[in-house]
């Protein structure tokens, strides 16, 4: 029976298999710059290319646990329906070049698997039609970081350029920094959409969580705030290296990413808000082409269909 936020057992709420998720990546390196922990990842290869399709097919297996709470999955099964098919309907017939939901799904997996913080607000469940993109953070998580109870306000960005990706992520995060009204609005909405998986906790823990999402209550002041961000961006040289058919291409690309990570980290450090005592956790995923990755997400999630645009 928890008496303080720090005593809540967040781990029992996690749904992502950390080992399975991590098996898709190699951690190239990590840097800490001005309070931001920057993690550089590279997808594992399938022969001579990063295994984008394999990873996206893995994402497909995680959709139902992302969209639905455990009791909802049981209800869907009881009704003789497929939770995965029903969950995929939330992705709908939306242009993948504009759809943020694939990035939000990857953010959820990174935060649950690596930061061990469960998603407590199902943002995608608040999306009532295919064109409706809910405003606010891309995921609200609760957990513990460095031994302190932590509120995680997540962002995901998938952009064609590294600088634009970083700029857009920091613009979104800046809405909350030194802006208690913005956080208050975020949590006011969150309270109305809390995951019912929280019912797996005891009543005292539930009461503590609810009070902790009211910024004027002492329970809220027990939280540190961390801003995790998933950033996918085009790293142009990767495509050229693949096209050159270099021997041991996977190792060569990892060496290249290791070589440029200091420059990338320095850029992020210089772009950070000029505010002390903020904590950020970046999950960096360079790819050959972001738009191609998005298009492939749509194809895999829609049974090999290709999105048709009207000219």
N, C-alpha and C positions, 0 to 999 in steps of 0.2 A: 504494500500500500504506500504509494508515493506521497510524501508531505511537501516536497519541493520539486520544481521542474527538473533539477539535476538528477533526481531519483527515478525518473520515468525510464522504463525499458524500451527505448526506441527500436532496438534491434529486432524485437518480435514483430514489428510492423513491416519490415523490409520484404519485398517481393522479388527482387532481382537477384539472380545467382551471380555473385561477384566473380567467381572463378570462370564461369562460362563466358560472361561479358568480357573479362580481361583477356581471354584467350584469343580474341580477334585483333589485338593490338600489340605493338611493341612500344614501350615508353622510351623515346629517344633520349630525353633528358628533361630536367626541371630546373627552373631558375626562380629565385625570390628577388623581386624588385619593388622597393617602396611599398611593402605590405601586400603585394600581389604575388601569389604563387602561380607560376606559369608552367604548365605541363605540356610537353610536345609529344604527340603520339603519331604513329604511322600504322596504317592497317597492314596486317599480314598479307603476304603475296600468295597468289595462285599461279604457279609457274613464273611468268615474266611480268605480271601486272598486279597491282594491288587488288585484293579480292573484294571489290565493291559489291558485286552481285551476291556473293556469299554472305557478306555482312548485312545487306538489306534483307535477304531472306531470313537471317537471324532476327532482324528487327520485326519482321512479320510475325514471328512466333511470340513476340513480347507485347503485341498490340492489345490482346484481351486483358492482360493484367494492368496495362497502362490506362485503358479506357474505363474498365469496370472494377468495382470493389469485389471482394471475395464473395459476399452474400449475393451480389447481383449475378455473378457467374453461376452460382448454384441455382438461382431462380431460372436463368436462361436454360440451363441444362434440364431442369425439371419440366420446362415447357417444351422440351424436345427440339430446341434450336441450338445452333452453333454459336458459342460466345465469340469465336474469332470472326465469323462472317458478320455478326451483328456489330462487333467493334469496328470492322473495316468500313461500315457504312458511315462512320463519323468522319472518315477521310474524304468521302464523296468525290464528285466529279469536278474538283477544283484544279485550276491550272497549277502544276507543281512548281512552276517558276515563281509563283506568288504565295504558295501555301507554306505557312510556318510550322505546320504540325509535325512534319518529319524531324525538323530540328528540335522541337520540344520533346519528342519521344526520345531522341538521343541524349538530350540534356537529362531527362529523367533517369535514364540508364546509368549515365556517368555519376550522377549525384547519389543515387541509391547504392550503386555497386562500389564506388570508390570512397565516397564521403560517409557512407553508412547512415544517411539521413532519409527517412521515408517521406514520400510525397504525401502531403496531408490535404491538398486542395486539388481536385480533379478539374483542371481548367478546361480540358477538352469536353468534359461532360456538360459544360455551360454553353457549348456551341450548338445552337439550335438549327442552323442551316449551313449549307456548304460554303457560303460566302461570308459567314459571320466569324470574325476573328476577335475574340475577347481581348479587351485592353488590360493592361497591367503586366505584372511579371509573367514569365513563361513557366513558372513553377514555384510553388511555395513548399518548402521542406522544413522539418524540425529534427534536430538531433543534437549531437555533441561534437565539438571541434576543439582540439587541444585541451581537453578536460573541462570545457565550459559549454553550458547549454547554448545552442545556437539556432537562430532563425536564418534560413537560407532563402534569399530572393534570387531566383535564377533567370538567366537570359540565354537565348540561343540565337545565333546569327549565322547565316550561310550566304556568303557574298563572293563575287568574282575577283575581289582584290583584298589582300591582307590589310591594307590601310583603311579601306572602307569598312571592312568587317570589324576591326578594332574600334574605329570611330563610332559606328552604329551601336556596338555593345556598350561602350562607355557613355554614350548619350542616354541610352535606356537606364543604365545604372545610376547616372547622375540625378535622375528624377527623385531618388530616395535619399541621397547623401545630404546630410544637414537639412533635411526637409521632413520634419516629423508629421506634418499634415498629409504628405503623400503616403508615408508608411501607414498612417492611421486609416486612410481611405482604402489602401490595399488590404489591411487586416479586417476592416469592416465588411468588405465583400467576402473575404476568406471565411469568416465565421459562418456565413450563410451557405457555404459549399464545402464544409469539412467532410473529408472522407469518412464514411461510416465504418471503415475498417478500424477506426479509433475505438470502436465499441469492444474491440478485443482487450482493451485496457480496463482497469477497474474504475469505478465511478469517481473516486478521489482524483485519479490521474486525469480523467476527462474534464472534471471541474477546473483543475489547475490549467490545463491546456486552453480551455475556453477563456478563463480570466487572463491568461498570458497573452492573448491576442487583443487585449484592450490596453492601449498604450499608456493609459493613466494609472494602471494597476501595478502594484509592486512586482507581480509575477513577470510582467513584460520586461522590467528592468533587470531581471536575472539573465536575459538573453544577450549574447554577443550577436552581431549581425554580419553575415558573410554573403558575398555576392558571387555565386558560381556562374560561369559563363561558358557555353560550348560555342566554339568558333570554328567553322569550316570555311576555308578560303582556297583560292587557286594559287598553287605554287608552280609557276610557269615552267621552270627548268625540269621538273619531274617528267613532264611529257616528252621533252627532248631526250632526256636520259633513257627513257623507255624505247623511244623510236631508234636510238643509236644501238640498241641490242647489246648493251654492255654486259660483260660476263658478271655473274653474281650481282644482278641488278638490285635485288632487295638490299643487300649490304651497302652497295654504292649509294643508294638513295638515303639510307639511314645515315651514312657518313656525311652526305650533303646537308641533310637537315640538322645534324649535329654542328656542322660548320657554321650555319647561318643563325643558329638559335640565339647567340649573344646579340646579334644585330636586331633580331625580331624582339627579343626581351627588352632591349634598350629603347626601341621605338614605343613599346607599350608603357614602359616606365615614364617616358617623357610625355606621353599622352594622358596619364592618369590625372584625375581631379586633384587640385592642390589642397587636399584636405588630409589631415593626419588621422591616424587611428581608424583607417578603413581596411577591411580584409576582403580580398578578392581571390578567387580560385579559377584560373583559366584552363580549359581543356581545348588544346589547339589541334586541329585535324586538317592538315594540308592535303589537297586532292589535285588530280589532273585537271578536272573541270567540274565546277559546282553545278552548273546547269545540267550537265550529263548525269551527275549523281541524282539530282532532283527528278529528272525524267525517268531514270531507272527505278527510283522509289515508286513513282506512279505506276510504272509498268508491272512491277512485282506485286504491288498492293492491289492491282486491278486485273489480276489474272492474265497478264501479258498484253493488255490493251495499251495503246499509245494515245496520249491525250491529243485530241483534235482541236486545233485553234482555228477560229474563223478569221480570215484575213479582212 
